[in-house]
Amino acid sequence: MEVPRKIRTYCPRCRKHTEHTVSLYKPGKRRTLAAGERRYEAKKKGYGSKRKPEQKRTAKITKKQVLKIKCSVCGYIQHRRGIRLRKLIIVEERG
């Protein structure tokens, strides 16, 4: 699916429609000292194996891609709900 690099959509901070730049959301590195991560490590500890059995076959062949849109006026960043698709291409404006 092709998505334009710039879209004109509503900005909740400006409270009007402005031009937004579109990019693909990528999750950052997990914090090892976060409470959930420490709890997960503690659960995994011992016996030298995984906490749950590793899944052999995956049911889904695609991942949900989340769009990150940034307002060009105020710089407010918001996420667009993930769309399940095989390939996402962000294209430049033609013309």
C-alpha positions as CSV (number, residue, x, y, z in Angstrom):
1,M,0.0,0.0,0.0
2,E,1.3,3.4,-0.9
3,V,0.9,6.3,1.6
4,P,1.8,9.9,0.7
5,R,4.7,11.6,2.6
6,K,2.5,14.6,3.5
7,I,-1.2,14.5,4.3
8,R,-3.6,17.3,5.4
9,T,-5.5,16.1,8.5
10,Y,-6.8,17.3,11.8
11,C,-4.4,18.4,14.5
12,P,-5.8,18.2,18.1
13,R,-3.3,20.8,19.4
14,C,-3.9,23.4,16.6
15,R,-7.6,22.4,16.6
16,K,-7.7,22.7,12.8
17,H,-6.6,20.8,9.7
18,T,-2.9,21.2,9.0
19,E,-0.3,19.5,6.9
20,H,1.4,16.5,8.5
21,T,4.5,14.5,7.6
22,V,4.0,10.7,7.6
23,S,6.6,8.1,8.8
24,L,6.5,4.5,10.0
25,Y,6.4,3.9,13.8
26,K,9.1,1.7,15.1
27,P,9.2,0.6,18.7
28,G,12.3,1.6,20.6
29,K,14.6,-0.6,22.7
30,R,13.0,-1.9,25.9
31,R,14.2,-0.5,29.2
32,T,15.8,-3.3,31.3
33,L,15.1,-1.5,34.6
34,A,11.4,-1.1,34.0
35,A,9.2,-2.9,36.5
36,G,7.6,-5.1,33.9
37,E,10.9,-6.1,32.3
38,R,12.3,-7.0,35.8
39,R,9.3,-9.1,36.6
40,Y,9.6,-10.9,33.2
41,E,13.3,-11.6,33.9
42,A,12.5,-13.0,37.3
43,K,9.8,-15.3,35.9
44,K,12.2,-16.6,33.3
45,K,14.9,-17.3,35.8
46,G,15.9,-20.9,36.7
47,Y,16.0,-24.3,34.9
48,G,17.6,-22.7,31.9
49,S,14.6,-22.8,29.6
50,K,12.0,-20.4,28.3
51,R,9.0,-19.3,30.3
52,K,6.5,-20.5,27.7
53,P,6.9,-23.0,24.8
54,E,8.2,-21.3,21.6
55,Q,5.5,-21.1,18.9
56,K,6.5,-23.2,15.9
57,R,4.0,-22.0,13.3
58,T,2.6,-18.4,13.1
59,A,-1.0,-17.9,12.1
60,K,-0.6,-14.5,10.6
61,I,1.6,-13.6,7.7
62,T,1.4,-9.8,8.1
63,K,2.1,-7.3,10.9
64,K,0.0,-4.3,11.8
65,Q,1.9,-1.2,10.6
66,V,1.4,2.0,12.7
67,L,1.7,5.4,11.0
68,K,3.4,8.3,12.9
69,I,2.1,11.7,11.8
70,K,3.7,14.9,12.8
71,C,2.1,18.4,12.5
72,S,4.2,20.8,10.4
73,V,2.8,23.8,12.3
74,C,3.2,22.8,16.0
75,G,5.2,19.6,15.8
76,Y,2.6,17.5,17.6
77,I,3.1,13.7,16.9
78,Q,0.2,11.3,16.9
79,H,-0.1,7.6,15.9
80,R,-2.6,6.3,13.3
81,R,-4.1,2.9,14.2
82,G,-2.2,0.0,12.7
83,I,-3.3,-1.4,9.4
84,R,-2.6,-5.0,8.6
85,L,-0.8,-5.2,5.3
86,R,2.2,-6.9,3.7
87,K,4.1,-3.9,2.4
88,L,3.9,-0.2,3.3
89,I,5.6,2.4,1.0
90,I,5.7,6.1,1.8
91,V,5.8,7.9,-1.5
92,E,6.9,11.5,-2.3
93,E,4.5,13.9,-4.0
94,R,4.4,13.6,-7.8
95,G,4.1,16.7,-9.9
